[in-house]
Amino acid sequence: MYTSKKIEELTSDLRQSLGDNIPWQYEEKMGVMLSEFAQNKSDVVLEKLRTVLTDEWHDKTAKKLPKSIKEQLGDLAKLSKNQKILAIPANDHSPTIIALWWPWGHGGTYSLRIKILEHSYENIPDQKGSTGIFSFFKGLFATS
């Protein structure tokens, strides 16, 4: 488990890259860095997040979340409409970083939580465009 100081340190570069116009605080209950900001900042913040956190899931794709992420996030992995999870797996220089993107019900405010996971994950891309003999036979028996 990471300490609040370590979480602040490990997420510092990412938080700074999102701009200095969104405030951050440590949220002890979830062990995350938390920011809440107005909807008019959301497009820019999300665009910047996507440049760093290259894997993304939303309510329609949450069932494809890697098992490691589901296990470590628990109930936080259950997404409602317009909520997102963005992530980048661990590498030699940094741990797995997760962002939880949660618009509030009224749509005027967004919460962004940045969490460090203990274990990395492997994201297996969607196989819809796959080719080969297996896909050929699977296509023959698919129902429309």
C-alpha positions as CSV (number, residue, x, y, z in Angstrom):
1,M,0.0,0.0,0.0
2,Y,1.3,3.4,-0.9
3,T,1.4,6.3,1.6
4,S,-0.3,9.6,0.8
5,K,3.1,11.2,0.4
6,K,4.2,8.5,-2.1
7,I,1.0,8.8,-4.1
8,E,1.4,12.6,-4.3
9,E,5.0,12.0,-5.5
10,L,4.1,9.3,-8.1
11,T,1.2,11.3,-9.5
12,S,2.9,14.7,-9.5
13,D,4.0,14.7,-13.2
14,L,0.6,13.6,-14.4
15,R,-1.3,16.1,-12.2
16,Q,1.0,19.0,-13.4
17,S,0.5,18.0,-17.0
18,L,-3.3,18.5,-16.6
19,G,-2.8,22.2,-15.8
20,D,-2.6,24.3,-12.6
21,N,-6.2,25.4,-12.8
22,I,-7.6,22.3,-11.2
23,P,-7.0,21.8,-7.4
24,W,-5.9,18.5,-5.9
25,Q,-6.2,17.0,-2.5
26,Y,-5.5,13.6,-1.1
27,E,-8.6,11.5,-0.4
28,E,-7.8,9.1,2.3
29,K,-10.9,7.0,2.1
30,M,-10.0,5.8,-1.4
31,G,-6.3,6.3,-1.3
32,V,-6.3,8.6,-4.3
33,M,-5.5,12.1,-5.4
34,L,-8.8,13.9,-6.1
35,S,-9.8,16.9,-8.1
36,E,-13.2,18.3,-8.7
37,F,-13.7,20.9,-11.5
38,A,-16.3,22.6,-13.7
39,Q,-17.6,21.0,-16.9
40,N,-16.0,23.8,-19.0
41,K,-12.5,22.3,-18.1
42,S,-13.5,18.7,-18.8
43,D,-12.6,18.5,-22.5
44,V,-9.1,19.8,-22.1
45,V,-8.4,17.7,-19.0
46,L,-9.7,14.5,-20.6
47,E,-7.6,15.2,-23.8
48,K,-4.5,15.7,-21.7
49,L,-5.3,12.5,-19.7
50,R,-5.6,10.5,-22.9
51,T,-2.1,11.5,-24.0
52,V,-0.6,9.8,-20.9
53,L,-3.0,7.1,-19.9
54,T,-3.4,5.1,-23.1
55,D,-5.9,2.5,-22.1
56,E,-9.5,3.5,-21.6
57,W,-12.8,1.9,-20.6
58,H,-16.3,3.2,-20.2
59,D,-19.7,1.7,-19.0
60,K,-20.1,-0.2,-22.3
61,T,-16.6,-1.7,-22.3
62,A,-16.1,-2.1,-18.5
63,K,-16.6,-5.9,-18.9
64,K,-13.4,-6.0,-20.8
65,L,-11.4,-4.5,-18.0
66,P,-8.3,-6.6,-17.2
67,K,-8.9,-8.9,-14.2
68,S,-6.0,-7.3,-12.3
69,I,-7.7,-3.9,-12.5
70,K,-11.1,-5.2,-11.5
71,E,-9.6,-7.0,-8.5
72,Q,-7.7,-4.0,-7.3
73,L,-10.5,-1.4,-7.9
74,G,-13.3,-3.6,-6.5
75,D,-16.6,-1.6,-6.7
76,L,-14.8,1.4,-8.3
77,A,-14.5,-0.8,-11.5
78,K,-18.3,-0.7,-11.9
79,L,-19.0,2.2,-14.2
80,S,-22.2,4.2,-14.8
81,K,-23.0,6.2,-17.9
82,N,-20.3,8.7,-18.9
83,Q,-17.8,7.4,-16.3
84,K,-14.4,6.2,-17.5
85,I,-11.3,4.4,-16.3
86,L,-8.1,5.4,-18.0
87,A,-4.8,3.6,-17.2
88,I,-1.3,2.9,-18.1
89,P,0.5,-0.3,-17.0
90,A,3.6,-0.3,-14.9
91,N,7.0,0.0,-16.5
92,D,10.6,0.0,-15.2
93,H,10.2,3.6,-14.0
94,S,6.7,3.9,-12.7
95,P,3.8,1.9,-11.3
96,T,0.4,1.4,-12.8
97,I,-1.6,4.6,-12.8
98,I,-5.4,4.7,-13.0
99,A,-7.7,7.7,-13.5
100,L,-11.3,7.5,-12.5
101,W,-13.4,10.0,-14.5
102,W,-16.7,10.7,-12.9
103,P,-19.1,13.4,-14.1
104,W,-21.6,14.3,-11.5
105,G,-25.3,13.6,-12.1
106,H,-26.2,17.2,-13.0
107,G,-23.3,17.3,-15.5
108,G,-21.8,20.6,-14.3
109,T,-19.0,19.1,-12.2
110,Y,-16.5,16.4,-12.7
111,S,-14.4,14.3,-10.2
112,L,-11.1,13.0,-11.3
113,R,-9.4,10.5,-9.0
114,I,-5.8,9.3,-9.7
115,K,-4.9,6.0,-8.1
116,I,-1.7,3.9,-8.0
117,L,-2.2,0.2,-8.3
118,E,0.0,-2.4,-6.6
119,H,0.0,-4.7,-9.6
120,S,0.2,-4.0,-13.3
121,Y,-2.2,-5.4,-15.9
122,E,-2.1,-6.6,-19.5
123,N,-4.6,-5.1,-21.9
124,I,-5.5,-7.5,-24.7
125,P,-6.9,-5.5,-27.6
126,D,-10.3,-6.2,-28.9
127,Q,-10.2,-9.0,-31.5
128,K,-13.1,-7.8,-33.7
129,G,-10.9,-7.1,-36.7
130,S,-9.0,-10.4,-36.4
131,T,-8.4,-12.6,-39.4
132,G,-7.5,-16.2,-39.8
133,I,-9.1,-19.6,-39.9
134,F,-10.7,-19.3,-36.5
135,S,-12.4,-16.0,-37.3
136,F,-13.5,-17.4,-40.7
137,F,-15.3,-20.4,-39.0
138,K,-16.6,-18.3,-36.2
139,G,-18.2,-16.0,-38.9
140,L,-19.8,-18.9,-40.6
141,F,-21.7,-19.8,-37.4
142,A,-22.5,-16.4,-36.2
143,T,-26.2,-15.5,-35.9
144,S,-27.4,-12.2,-37.3
